[in-house]
Amino acid sequence: MVQVYRRRIRAVAALAGKVLTQGLALFGLAALLGLVSGSHKGGDDALTDAQAAVASVEEAALYEADPALNSEQRTLASYLARRYRVAADALETLVRESYAVGRQWKLDPLLILSVIAVESSFNPIAESGYGAKGLMQVVPRFHLDKLSAHGGQEAVLDPRVNIRVGAEILQHYISQTGSLESALQMYGGAIDDPESRYARKVLAEKERLRRVLQSSVERARI
């Protein structure tokens, strides 16, 4: 028990540093306080918490691999910050995370950003009447298995966790249907829509972002 507790404290300390450096202190510190306050739990629960903390630290390594935004990412962050009236530094964090998650799940980061734009307009605490929450409007009760790897359903409002779980869901739908359009319709809860309006909306946003990047490249050549 003592060894588990010590491992948890080390994991929490490591996670704290990464959370604070990424500007997600509000969400991250809430999770950390939950881990520490749970130190009175039994051995099995403590081990589960420790493993979740370690998993979070391992995921955060994707941030560390490429902490600085490249010119493409900066262009996207600047454009999205203006379009959706969100703080530029917050958008930089979300763009960086979308690229990291895109590498993890083999998804185009522009697609991830487009789903976020359509679902929540980059509001990390958005909630629908149906119970969908966060940037990618994940419904916790349907995806408890995925959220459990990140500390439970309360983590759904952590922007980083929300993007990761949302991307995992989307990739699962792509594998299941074999079609990006069908996968998007499933994600939007509109699989029976013959006009595929949700998918068209997301893909139109993705095309808009592609044109923004293309224009930026063309201006740089002048």
C-alpha positions in Angstrom: 0.0 0.0 0.0 2.8 2.4 0.9 4.6 1.6 -2.3 1.4 2.3 -4.3 0.9 5.6 -2.5 4.5 6.6 -3.2 4.1 5.7 -6.9 0.9 7.8 -7.1 2.6 10.8 -5.5 5.5 10.6 -8.0 3.0 10.3 -10.9 1.0 13.2 -9.6 4.1 15.4 -9.3 5.1 14.6 -12.8 1.6 15.2 -14.2 1.4 18.5 -12.3 4.4 19.8 -14.1 3.1 18.9 -17.5 -0.4 20.2 -16.8 0.9 23.5 -15.6 3.3 24.0 -18.6 0.5 23.3 -21.0 -1.9 26.0 -19.6 -4.5 23.5 -18.5 -4.1 24.2 -14.8 -7.8 24.6 -14.0 -8.7 21.2 -15.3 -5.5 19.5 -14.4 -5.3 20.6 -10.8 -8.9 19.5 -10.2 -7.8 16.0 -11.4 -4.7 16.1 -9.3 -6.6 17.1 -6.1 -8.9 14.1 -6.8 -6.0 11.8 -7.0 -4.3 13.0 -3.8 -7.6 13.2 -1.8 -8.2 9.5 -2.8 -5.1 8.4 -1.0 -7.2 6.7 1.7 -8.6 4.2 -0.7 -7.9 0.5 -0.6 -5.1 -1.1 -2.5 -7.0 -1.9 -5.6 -8.5 1.5 -6.0 -5.2 3.2 -5.2 -3.4 1.1 -7.8 -6.1 2.1 -10.4 -5.6 5.7 -9.6 -1.9 5.4 -9.8 -2.1 3.7 -13.2 -4.5 6.4 -14.5 -2.0 9.0 -13.4 0.9 7.2 -15.1 -1.2 6.9 -18.2 -1.8 10.6 -18.2 1.9 11.3 -17.9 2.7 9.0 -20.8 0.0 10.7 -23.0 1.5 14.1 -22.0 4.8 12.9 -23.6 3.2 13.6 -27.0 3.2 17.3 -26.0 6.8 17.2 -25.1 7.8 15.6 -28.4 7.0 18.8 -30.3 6.3 21.7 -27.8 6.7 24.5 -30.4 4.1 25.1 -33.0 5.3 25.1 -36.6 4.2 27.7 -39.1 1.2 25.6 -40.3 -0.1 25.2 -36.7 0.4 28.8 -35.9 -1.6 29.8 -39.0 -4.4 27.6 -37.9 -4.4 28.8 -34.3 -4.4 32.4 -35.4 -7.3 31.9 -37.8 -9.4 29.8 -35.5 -8.8 32.3 -32.6 -10.2 35.1 -34.7 -13.0 33.1 -36.3 -14.3 31.7 -33.0 -13.3 34.5 -30.7 -11.1 32.3 -28.5 -7.9 33.4 -26.8 -4.9 32.7 -29.1 -2.9 30.9 -26.5 -5.8 28.5 -25.8 -6.2 27.8 -29.5 -2.4 27.1 -29.8 -2.8 24.4 -27.1 -5.8 22.9 -28.8 -4.1 22.9 -32.2 -1.0 21.3 -30.8 -3.1 18.6 -29.1 -5.1 17.9 -32.3 -1.9 17.3 -34.2 -0.6 15.0 -31.5 -3.9 13.1 -31.3 -4.0 12.9 -35.1 -0.7 11.2 -35.1 -1.9 8.8 -32.4 -5.1 7.8 -34.2 -4.0 8.3 -37.8 -6.5 11.1 -38.3 -6.1 14.3 -40.2 -5.7 17.1 -37.5 -7.8 19.4 -39.7 -10.6 16.8 -39.4 -10.3 16.8 -35.6 -10.3 20.6 -35.5 -13.3 20.7 -37.8 -15.3 18.4 -35.6 -14.4 20.6 -32.6 -15.5 23.7 -34.6 -18.9 22.2 -35.5 -19.6 20.5 -32.2 -18.6 23.2 -29.7 -17.1 26.3 -31.5 -14.0 25.6 -29.3 -15.9 26.0 -26.0 -14.3 23.4 -23.6 -17.3 23.4 -21.2 -20.1 23.2 -23.8 -22.9 20.9 -22.9 -25.9 19.8 -25.0 -29.4 18.9 -23.8 -28.5 15.3 -24.6 -25.6 15.3 -22.2 -22.8 15.7 -24.7 -19.9 17.6 -23.1 -16.7 19.4 -24.0 -14.9 20.3 -27.2 -15.9 17.2 -29.2 -19.3 16.8 -27.4 -18.5 13.3 -25.9 -21.5 11.7 -24.1 -19.9 10.2 -20.9 -22.5 7.5 -20.3 -21.9 6.0 -23.7 -18.1 6.0 -23.4 -17.3 5.2 -19.8 -14.8 2.6 -20.9 -12.7 5.2 -22.8 -13.0 7.8 -20.1 -12.0 5.3 -17.4 -8.5 5.3 -18.8 -8.3 9.0 -18.1 -9.6 9.0 -14.5 -13.4 8.5 -15.1 -16.3 10.5 -16.6 -15.4 13.7 -14.7 -12.4 14.0 -17.0 -14.6 14.6 -20.0 -14.3 18.4 -19.5 -10.5 18.2 -19.6 -9.8 19.6 -23.1 -7.0 17.2 -23.7 -8.9 14.1 -22.6 -12.0 15.2 -24.6 -10.0 15.5 -27.8 -8.4 12.2 -27.2 -11.6 10.3 -26.5 -13.5 12.1 -29.3 -10.8 11.1 -31.8 -10.8 7.5 -30.5 -14.6 7.4 -31.0 -14.3 8.8 -34.5 -11.6 6.4 -35.5 -13.7 3.5 -34.2 -16.6 4.7 -36.4 -14.4 5.0 -39.4 -13.1 1.4 -38.9 -16.7 0.2 -38.3 -18.2 1.8 -41.4 -15.3 2.0 -43.8 -16.4 5.5 -44.8 -15.5 8.9 -43.4 -18.9 10.3 -44.3 -20.8 7.5 -42.6 -18.4 7.7 -39.6 -19.1 11.5 -39.2 -22.9 10.9 -39.5 -22.6 8.3 -36.7 -20.5 10.8 -34.6 -23.1 13.5 -35.1 -26.0 11.1 -34.2 -27.5 11.5 -37.7 -26.7 8.2 -39.4 -30.2 8.0 -40.9 -30.0 11.4 -42.6 -30.0 10.7 -46.3 -28.5 14.1 -47.1 -25.5 13.6 -44.7 -25.8 17.2 -43.5 -23.6 16.8 -40.5 -20.7 15.2 -42.5 -21.0 17.8 -45.1 -20.8 20.6 -42.5 -17.6 19.1 -40.9 -16.0 18.5 -44.3 -16.8 22.0 -45.4 -15.1 23.3 -42.3 -12.1 21.1 -43.1 -11.9 22.4 -46.6 -12.0 26.0 -45.2 -9.1 25.2 -43.0 -7.2 23.7 -45.9 -7.7 26.8 -48.0 -6.5 29.0 -45.1 -3.2 27.0 -45.0 -2.9 27.1 -48.8 -3.4 30.8 -48.9 -0.8 31.2 -46.2 1.7 29.2 -48.2 1.0 31.2 -51.3 1.5 34.5 -49.5 4.8 33.3 -48.1 6.0 32.7 -51.7 5.4 36.3 -52.8 
